Amino acid sequence: MLLQGKKALIFGIANDKSIAWAIARAFHEQGAELAITYAGEAFEKRVRPLAESLNAQAILPCNVTSDEEIKAVFTELGKIWDGIDIIIHSVAFANKEELKGTILNTTREGFATAMDISVYSFLGIMKEAQPMLHGRAASALTMTYLGAVQVFPSYNVMGVAKAALEASVRYLAEAYGAEGIRVNGISAGPIRTLAASGVNGFHNILNIVESKAPLRRTITQEDVARSAVYLCSGLASGVTGEIHYVDGGYNVIGL
Ligand SMILES: NC(=O)c1ccc[n+]([C@@H]2O[C@H](COP(=O)([O-])OP(=O)(O)OC[C@H]3O[C@@H](n4cnc5c(N)ncnc54)[C@H](O)[C@@H]3O)[C@@H](O)[C@H]2O)c1
């Protein structure tokens, strides 16, 4: 087993379609111990039974807009774990009104919200995690999308946020690298999830990817999860600061 005894903290499970849920299952299969967070009371009902089914050792609330809630996750984990080996950040949000039309729909407030929840949260988590990552060959992984580097209809402010998230991966990789701690991102192809349902016309993107991607299919949550196992295991011991595409090869196609 590739993650035997590793302690993995996972942010971003909303339901059984979440990419983070497939990652949690794959980590569990590979022998990892899990701590799972949920975004707030509204999500607890769905997330708790999922987390319990994988014997998660902690199931904690964490709305990432709150510094106190982020801090509390590490305070609680410090009571049961002597450290953390893996952090999964699979969190994003933008107002629905800004995920339609063009980027000219963006408001100052909507921009700040998208950047706060989808980008700053990764930095905030990685800051608070420092004492528990210290001295371990730990790794962190976030989820991004090709909309960071190319234009997709309706992706708008989220594309800007993903570009900032990808830059954050590189800066975090440098900041943590001297300690042997790795930070990477997976750029996933489109998958039908709660977050994706907020993007206007998402089904068109799915159809086009299916016909154009070298693998001639869209990817699954499990495709992403298998790559996450690799990136968070010793198999990727020399890999950091990378954005790794798990998209059936779609990103290499020009026309
Ligand atoms: N589905 C896709 O097509 C796709 C493609 C590429 C990248 N991604 C990225 O993958 C990640 C996971 O998305 P998903 O597709 O699994 O959808 P999802 O809706 O299942 O996951 C998004 C998660 O963000 C969490 N979240 C939102 N606001 C939060 C807050 N304030 N505090 C804490 N958590 C909050 C939600 O609770 C949810 O668990 C996101 O970063 C998304 O942008 C998705």
The ligand as a Gaussian input file, in Angstrom:
#p B3LYP/6-31G(d) Opt

LIG

0 1
 N      -15.684000      19.335000     -11.562000
 C      -14.855000      19.836000     -12.454000
 O      -15.131000      19.836000     -13.665000
 C      -13.526000      20.399000     -12.014000
 C      -12.489000      20.522000     -12.953000
 C      -11.266000      21.046000     -12.563000
 C      -11.097000      21.463000     -11.244000
 N      -12.126000      21.336000     -10.349000
 C      -11.886000      21.793000      -8.976000
 O      -11.971000      20.711000      -8.095000
 C      -12.267000      21.205000      -6.795000
 C      -13.406000      20.388000      -6.206000
 O      -14.597000      20.622000      -6.927000
 P      -15.632000      19.463000      -7.284000
 O      -15.803000      19.503000      -8.746000
 O      -15.276000      18.203000      -6.596000
 O      -17.012000      20.049000      -6.702000
 P      -17.616000      20.017000      -5.217000
 O      -18.719000      21.017000      -5.234000
 O      -17.926000      18.649000      -4.826000
 O      -16.404000      20.556000      -4.331000
 C      -16.204000      21.929000      -4.045000
 C      -16.005000      22.006000      -2.550000
 O      -15.734000      23.359000      -2.139000
 C      -16.294000      23.475000      -0.858000
 N      -16.453000      24.867000      -0.459000
 C      -17.056000      25.873000      -1.144000
 N      -17.060000      26.980000      -0.366000
 C      -16.449000      26.653000       0.812000
 C      -16.148000      27.346000       2.006000
 N      -16.480000      28.639000       2.167000
 N      -15.504000      26.682000       3.016000
 C      -15.150000      25.398000       2.868000
 N      -15.408000      24.674000       1.754000
 C      -16.049000      25.304000       0.750000
 C      -17.638000      22.764000      -0.972000
 O      -18.135000      22.427000       0.314000
 C      -17.249000      21.545000      -1.770000
 O      -16.895000      20.494000      -0.900000
 C      -12.574000      22.689000      -6.966000
 O      -11.409000      23.431000      -6.679000
 C      -12.891000      22.789000      -8.439000
 O      -12.678000      24.081000      -8.969000
 C      -13.324000      20.810000     -10.709000

